[in-house]
Protein backbone atom coordinates (compact mmCIF):
# COMPACT_ATOMS: atom_id res chain seq x y z
CA UNK A 1 0.00 0.00 0.00
CA UNK A 2 1.44 3.40 -0.95
CA UNK A 3 1.60 6.30 1.52
CA UNK A 4 -1.23 8.10 -0.27
CA UNK A 5 -3.46 5.01 -0.30
CA UNK A 6 -2.87 4.71 3.44
CA UNK A 7 -3.60 8.44 3.91
CA UNK A 8 -6.87 8.24 1.97
CA UNK A 9 -7.95 5.04 3.71
CA UNK A 10 -7.13 6.45 7.13
CA UNK A 11 -8.43 9.96 6.40
CA UNK A 12 -9.37 11.21 9.88
CA UNK A 13 -12.79 12.59 8.91
CA UNK A 14 -16.05 10.99 7.92
CA UNK A 15 -17.06 12.82 4.74
CA UNK A 16 -20.74 13.59 4.17
CA UNK A 17 -21.78 14.66 0.69
CA UNK A 18 -24.83 16.88 0.99
CA UNK A 19 -25.92 16.31 -2.60
CA UNK A 20 -28.16 13.96 -4.55
CA UNK A 21 -26.24 14.67 -7.78
CA UNK A 22 -25.00 11.41 -9.34
CA UNK A 23 -22.20 13.39 -11.04
CA UNK A 24 -20.90 14.81 -7.75
CA UNK A 25 -21.11 11.36 -6.15
CA UNK A 26 -19.15 9.82 -9.03
CA UNK A 27 -16.45 12.52 -8.91
CA UNK A 28 -15.97 12.34 -5.13
CA UNK A 29 -15.79 8.54 -5.32
CA UNK A 30 -13.13 8.82 -8.04
CA UNK A 31 -10.92 10.86 -5.68
CA UNK A 32 -10.55 7.78 -3.48
CA UNK A 33 -12.38 9.01 -0.38
CA UNK A 34 -15.14 7.08 1.35
CA UNK A 35 -18.25 9.13 2.14
CA UNK A 36 -21.90 9.08 3.15
CA UNK A 37 -24.58 10.60 0.92
CA UNK A 38 -27.14 12.83 2.64
CA UNK A 39 -28.94 15.05 0.11
CA UNK A 40 -30.04 18.44 1.42
CA UNK A 41 -33.24 20.11 0.27
CA UNK A 42 -32.41 23.81 0.52
CA UNK A 43 -34.18 26.77 -0.99
CA UNK A 44 -31.94 27.81 -3.91
CA UNK A 45 -32.99 31.44 -4.13
CA UNK A 46 -30.32 34.12 -3.73
CA UNK A 47 -30.18 37.93 -3.49
CA UNK A 48 -30.47 39.59 -6.94
CA UNK A 49 -27.44 41.74 -6.09
CA UNK A 50 -25.12 38.70 -6.27
CA UNK A 51 -23.22 38.04 -9.49
CA UNK A 52 -20.93 35.38 -10.99
CA UNK A 53 -18.98 33.29 -8.41
CA UNK A 54 -20.73 34.95 -5.44
CA UNK A 55 -23.95 33.09 -6.35
CA UNK A 56 -22.66 29.48 -6.02
CA UNK A 57 -20.56 30.42 -2.97
CA UNK A 58 -23.69 31.82 -1.30
CA UNK A 59 -25.77 28.75 -2.27
CA UNK A 60 -23.12 26.19 -1.20
CA UNK A 61 -23.01 27.87 2.22
CA UNK A 62 -26.82 28.07 2.34
CA UNK A 63 -27.04 24.32 1.67
CA UNK A 64 -24.53 23.63 4.47
CA UNK A 65 -26.59 25.78 6.86
CA UNK A 66 -29.72 23.80 5.88
CA UNK A 67 -28.13 20.48 6.93
CA UNK A 68 -30.46 19.20 9.66
CA UNK A 69 -28.05 17.05 11.69
CA UNK A 70 -25.34 18.16 14.07
CA UNK A 71 -21.86 17.91 12.56
CA UNK A 72 -19.66 15.83 14.85
CA UNK A 73 -16.01 16.40 15.67
CA UNK A 74 -14.75 13.91 13.07
CA UNK A 75 -17.13 14.85 10.24
CA UNK A 76 -16.86 17.16 7.23
CA UNK A 77 -19.98 18.11 5.31
CA UNK A 78 -19.42 18.89 1.61
CA UNK A 79 -21.98 21.03 -0.21
CA UNK A 80 -21.69 22.54 -3.68
CA UNK A 81 -23.55 24.59 -6.23
CA UNK A 82 -22.83 25.14 -9.93
CA UNK A 83 -24.06 27.98 -12.12
CA UNK A 84 -23.71 28.94 -15.76
CA UNK A 85 -22.93 32.64 -16.28
CA UNK A 86 -23.36 34.11 -19.76
CA UNK A 87 -23.30 37.77 -20.79
CA UNK A 88 -23.85 39.01 -17.25
CA UNK A 89 -26.78 36.68 -16.49
CA UNK A 90 -27.16 33.43 -14.58
CA UNK A 91 -28.74 30.47 -16.39
CA UNK A 92 -30.32 28.14 -13.85
CA UNK A 93 -31.87 24.72 -14.44
CA UNK A 94 -34.51 24.87 -17.21
CA UNK A 95 -38.07 24.15 -16.07
CA UNK A 96 -39.17 22.69 -19.42
CA UNK A 97 -38.31 22.07 -23.08
CA UNK A 98 -38.88 25.69 -24.16
CA UNK A 99 -36.67 27.08 -21.38
CA UNK A 100 -33.97 24.54 -22.23
CA UNK A 101 -34.15 25.51 -25.90
CA UNK A 102 -33.88 29.20 -25.08
CA UNK A 103 -30.82 28.57 -22.87
CA UNK A 104 -28.99 26.54 -25.50
CA UNK A 105 -29.78 29.22 -28.11
CA UNK A 106 -28.19 31.80 -25.76
CA UNK A 107 -25.07 29.62 -25.26
CA UNK A 108 -24.76 28.70 -28.95
CA UNK A 109 -21.68 30.18 -30.63
CA UNK A 110 -20.49 31.90 -27.44
CA UNK A 111 -18.17 31.55 -24.48
CA UNK A 112 -19.77 31.23 -21.05
CA UNK A 113 -18.37 30.71 -17.57
CA UNK A 114 -19.20 27.88 -15.20
CA UNK A 115 -18.68 28.59 -11.52
CA UNK A 116 -18.88 25.93 -8.82
CA UNK A 117 -18.87 27.02 -5.19
CA UNK A 118 -17.99 24.47 -2.50
CA UNK A 119 -18.44 24.63 1.26
CA UNK A 120 -16.59 22.31 3.65
CA UNK A 121 -18.12 22.44 7.10
CA UNK A 122 -16.67 20.80 10.18
CA UNK A 123 -17.72 21.03 13.82
CA UNK A 124 -15.82 24.29 14.44
CA UNK A 125 -14.38 25.18 11.06
CA UNK A 126 -15.69 26.13 7.64
CA UNK A 127 -13.99 26.74 4.28
CA UNK A 128 -15.61 28.01 1.10
CA UNK A 129 -13.95 28.18 -2.29
CA UNK A 130 -14.87 28.19 -5.97
CA UNK A 131 -13.50 27.31 -9.38
CA UNK A 132 -14.20 28.84 -12.78
CA UNK A 133 -14.10 27.25 -16.23
CA UNK A 134 -14.69 28.96 -19.58
CA UNK A 135 -16.71 26.89 -22.04
CA UNK A 136 -16.80 27.69 -25.77
CA UNK A 137 -19.81 26.38 -27.71
CA UNK A 138 -19.90 26.08 -31.49
CA UNK A 139 -22.95 27.48 -33.28
CA UNK A 140 -25.66 24.90 -32.61
CA UNK A 141 -28.44 24.41 -35.13
CA UNK A 142 -32.09 23.95 -34.22
CA UNK A 143 -32.09 20.19 -34.99
CA UNK A 144 -29.11 19.60 -32.67
CA UNK A 145 -30.75 21.55 -29.82
CA UNK A 146 -34.09 19.75 -30.20
CA UNK A 147 -32.46 16.31 -30.55
CA UNK A 148 -30.45 16.88 -27.37
CA UNK A 149 -33.38 18.14 -25.28
CA UNK A 150 -35.64 15.32 -26.48
CA UNK A 151 -33.15 12.50 -25.90
CA UNK A 152 -31.17 13.66 -22.86
CA UNK A 153 -33.66 15.69 -20.74
CA UNK A 154 -31.02 17.90 -19.06
CA UNK A 155 -33.53 19.61 -16.75
CA UNK A 156 -31.50 18.99 -13.58
CA UNK A 157 -28.44 20.80 -14.98
CA UNK A 158 -27.43 24.45 -14.81
CA UNK A 159 -27.59 26.06 -18.25
CA UNK A 160 -29.65 23.17 -19.60
CA UNK A 161 -26.75 20.93 -20.62
CA UNK A 162 -24.34 18.30 -19.31
CA UNK A 163 -20.75 18.60 -20.53
CA UNK A 164 -20.44 14.78 -20.35
CA UNK A 165 -23.54 14.28 -22.57
CA UNK A 166 -23.98 14.20 -26.36
CA UNK A 167 -24.08 18.01 -26.57
CA UNK A 168 -20.61 18.13 -25.01
CA UNK A 169 -19.26 15.71 -27.63
CA UNK A 170 -20.61 17.61 -30.63
CA UNK A 171 -21.03 21.16 -29.37
CA UNK A 172 -18.08 22.22 -27.24
CA UNK A 173 -15.07 23.64 -29.08
CA UNK A 174 -12.88 24.02 -26.00
CA UNK A 175 -12.79 24.46 -22.24
CA UNK A 176 -10.36 26.74 -20.41
CA UNK A 177 -10.10 25.34 -16.89
CA UNK A 178 -11.36 22.17 -15.24
CA UNK A 179 -13.71 19.84 -17.14
CA UNK A 180 -14.82 18.37 -13.80
CA UNK A 181 -15.77 21.80 -12.53
CA UNK A 182 -18.21 22.03 -15.46
CA UNK A 183 -19.56 18.61 -14.43
CA UNK A 184 -20.28 20.04 -10.97
CA UNK A 185 -17.28 19.52 -8.68
CA UNK A 186 -13.79 21.07 -8.91
CA UNK A 187 -12.07 17.88 -7.79
CA UNK A 188 -8.47 19.15 -7.73
CA UNK A 189 -9.36 22.10 -5.47
CA UNK A 190 -11.59 19.87 -3.34
CA UNK A 191 -8.80 17.32 -2.86
CA UNK A 192 -6.31 20.08 -1.89
CA UNK A 193 -8.77 21.68 0.57
CA UNK A 194 -9.65 18.33 2.18
CA UNK A 195 -5.97 17.48 2.64
CA UNK A 196 -5.46 20.90 4.31
CA UNK A 197 -8.57 20.60 6.54
Beta strands, then each sheet from edge to edge (+ up, - down):
strand 1: 14-17
strand 2: 35-37
strand 3: 75-86
strand 4: 89-91
strand 5: 111-121
strand 6: 126-137
strand 7: 172-176
sheet 1: 2+ 1+ 3+ 4-
sheet 2: 2+ 1+ 3+ 5- 6+ 7-
end
